[in-house]
Amino acid sequence: MKRTFLKKAQLTLQTALAEELVFSEVELGQNPSVGDEAMLDGKPAHGTFMMPEGHTLIISEGVIVEIIPASEDVAAQLKNFIKRRNSRRRVTFKK
């Protein structure tokens, strides 16, 4: 009998600064919560990470220790920042 091992789905989220946080224990479609493990560049994440929606994840030694909700003002400013950043990345070709 052949054994088939299914790799558990993991959630990858991009921060406001385009860093990729990987949550191996969080199912796709779910939101990370306090106590979830997070990796950045293959190592346990550590620091403060602002997310595109405006909330902030505080991660210590690879574990989320706090989630700070976004204020309306911060979320609006962040949306504008991301929009400006993305518009600079567009490449146009002249004929």
C-alpha positions in Angstrom: 0.0 0.0 0.0 1.4 3.4 -1.0 1.3 6.2 1.6 0.4 9.7 0.6 1.4 12.5 2.8 -0.5 15.7 2.3 1.3 18.9 3.1 -0.8 21.0 5.5 -1.8 24.3 3.9 -0.1 27.3 5.3 -1.0 31.0 5.2 1.3 33.5 3.8 0.5 37.2 4.3 2.3 40.2 2.9 3.0 43.1 5.3 2.6 46.8 4.3 6.3 46.8 3.4 5.9 43.7 1.2 7.6 41.3 3.6 6.1 37.8 3.6 5.1 36.3 6.9 4.4 32.6 6.8 2.0 31.0 9.3 2.4 27.2 9.1 -0.4 26.4 11.6 -3.0 28.8 10.2 -5.4 27.4 7.7 -6.1 29.3 4.4 -9.0 31.6 4.9 -8.4 32.0 8.6 -6.8 35.0 10.4 -3.7 34.6 12.5 -4.3 35.1 16.2 -2.2 35.6 19.4 -0.1 32.5 20.0 0.3 31.6 16.3 3.8 31.0 15.0 5.2 33.2 12.2 8.2 32.9 10.0 10.0 35.5 8.0 12.7 34.5 5.4 12.7 31.0 6.8 13.4 32.1 10.4 11.2 32.9 13.3 9.8 36.4 12.8 10.6 39.0 15.4 9.4 42.6 15.5 6.5 44.9 14.7 4.7 44.3 11.4 2.0 46.6 10.0 -0.4 44.9 7.7 -2.0 46.4 4.6 -5.4 46.5 6.4 -3.8 48.8 9.0 -3.6 46.4 12.0 -0.2 45.7 13.6 1.2 42.3 14.6 3.7 42.2 17.4 5.8 39.0 17.1 8.4 37.9 19.5 10.7 34.9 18.8 8.3 33.6 16.1 5.1 33.9 18.1 2.4 36.5 17.8 2.1 38.2 21.3 -0.2 41.1 20.4 -2.5 42.3 17.6 -3.2 46.0 17.6 -6.4 46.9 15.6 -6.2 49.6 13.0 -7.7 53.0 13.6 -9.6 54.4 10.6 -7.0 57.2 10.2 -4.1 54.7 10.0 -5.9 52.4 7.6 -6.7 55.3 5.3 -3.1 56.6 5.3 -1.8 53.1 4.7 -4.1 52.5 1.8 -2.8 55.7 0.2 0.8 54.7 0.8 0.3 51.3 -0.8 -1.5 52.8 -3.8 1.4 55.3 -4.3 4.0 52.5 -3.9 2.2 50.3 -6.4 1.7 53.1 -9.0 5.5 53.6 -9.0 6.1 50.0 -9.8 4.1 50.1 -13.0 6.2 50.1 -16.1 4.9 51.6 -19.3 6.4 51.1 -22.7 6.2 53.8 -25.3 5.8 52.8 -29.0 
